[in-house]
Amino acid sequence: MGDIVLRNVTKVYGPAAASVLGELPTGVTKEALLARTGHTIGVRDVSLAIEAGTCFVVMGLSGSGKSTLLRHLNRLIEPSAGEILFGDVDILRLDAEALRQFRRDRTSMVFQRFALFPHRTVLENAAYGLNLRARSRAERDANLAKAERWIERVGLAGYAAQYPSQLSGGMQQRVGLARALATGAEVMLMDEPFSALDPLIRREMQDQLLQLQKELRRTIVFITHDLDEALRLGDRIAIMNGGAIEQLGRPDEILQRPATEYVARFIEDVNRGRLLTAGAVGLEAVVVRESDATDAVLARLHGQPVPVAYLADAEGRLIGVLTQSTLRGAAFGSTLRALARPVPSAPRSTALERVLPLTLESDFPVAIVDDGGRVVGMLPKDRIIASLAAAIAPPARLPGA
Amino acid sequence: MLEASLIPLAEWIDRLVDWLVVHYGDRLGEINSWIVHKIGFFERFLSQSIAWPLMMLAFAALAYHASRSPRLAAGAAAAFALIWALDLWTPTMQTLSLMSVSLVVTVAIGLPLGVLMSQSGGVRALMMPVLDFMQTMPSFVYLIPVVMLFGLGTFAGVLATTIYAAPPLVRLTDLGIRLVDKEVIEAATAFGATRRQKLFGVQIPLALPNIMAGVNQSIMMALAMVVIASMIGVRGLGQEVLYGLQRQEPGTGFVAGLAIVLLAIVLDRITQAYGRRLAAQRQIAH
């Protein structure tokens, strides 16, 4: 369906919202505006683009306007000003009936307090969105069968005939998730879906969402007040404060280059070891082939801050590491393969806290590999430590990471 | 009394009712006899002596279905047996049939009115004073024109009972729908439900415990009307109470009163049990 684009979306609550819109660009604070005019700013001049098939996280504390912003996307809340486009559809131009169909066919929603229908079974809940379209008994039965597969998919096999009140919180939210997924809508709006769950279950649900998203590639707009959750799930993150966006970027960008004081304070307490990945902080590595001459390898290492080269086979897969000293001391005619020493490696998505123990096994920088085992970068010990410390210089990013 | 008041409201109303009687009296009389015939059929069937063990079983079964409690079922059966033993079976069934018809009419009118009120602030603002009026206006006041228009008897009784019994059902239907969890309604909206789908698929089903409480209240109000209705010629337990009063037979009055109480308790427990079951099924666990 294409990307979601918001342009200068503003929401002001109050008796004459339109009359105070002009004041917002002057930078008037929320408190001052409320005291003087009785109007509250919900969302303030938000512009952003959400790429189709990605998970976009909006993070903020309560009152930051994040849930209000989310409800603009299916017009549960009407903006006071601005534009909202889904692909080439300007949703603010939809009339009541078109809007209803748009909600039914193209968006789905998951709620903080689940908002399940207590008088319907798990299966009927999951089929709710589908059955709003059903015109016949046969269609309804087909929808129930479809919904049943989603119930199994979210791990609730065997619970189809139960009522929501018979389930635990985590299971209820799985029903909520199944209800949203079952409609097949491309866009899934998730309003703090895991906030009401205890930490262990929350983590489990996050894993499940990541797993599902890997296959389904829905466009997800995910609201949370939990930075760890935001950094874990988001392909891109918007941090909101006072109705406005403080910073918008990839998780590692936000962690490493906080744009404002507010964001910097926010990320102070984050467990960076868990959230930063090898790929995000790794350095470029010198990769050589078995066919390369020793001299040529030495020449490439000259002047490198970390003078090691990774030997790879014809497919680019890691064989071992070569240092300047082994290369220099090599007997004439010895192959690079014979000179290579073993070195630990870590996939690009490995969290730094898991890379750190690998550095104990070896004196050489850990090799970073992609899904095919090809070397794409390296991670020296001091680089890891510097990244874990709160204040670090912006790293040179790996190509394609 | 004949002195003209500043606003001769009483005179206007007299004239209006007279005019209605003159112009529509015959037709209203026809409606009356048609309905009386219908109720009469129901009443005759229930009053047959053969019907009493059937009725007893039916109420015991209903009580058990509502509460899953053998005690309540046994209690209901015992209450009906006692009524039969007191030789009040026929008046009790007359009262029960009048109540049943009144209840059907009350639900048929009250439920849609309550739903309308919940959907529109305007209807609500309009209905609130009307309901207050229906509930607080002494019932004799509207019995007079009802009797003038429809004559004495069962139909006037049904009408008076309905006017008196409908307000709690209307109010609780409205309240029940308004009390449905806002998030659940938001969910229905977010998934693209039409107003109709929301109303019939979510709001009314979730308001059922409150609607059931309204039905319960309406039944109790209707029972309270039994004695008053007897004054406009409605047969049944109220009439027995009235006899007791007129002939100074405290015993006659008491046993009839006892039968009313028994009937009230059985109906109250059954409807409450249904209400509880509905509520239990709809509770939201967090």
Interface residues (C-beta under 8 A of the other chain):
Chain A: N74 L76 R100 Q101 F102 R103 R104 D105 T107 S108 M109 F111 R113 F114 A115 L116 F117 P118 H119 Y128 G129 L132 Y163 P164 S165 Q166 L167 G169 Q172 R179 T183 L189 A196
Chain B: D181 E183 V184 E186 A187 A188 T189 A190 F191 G192 A193 T194 Q197 V202 P205 L206 Q281 R282 Q283 I284 A285 H286
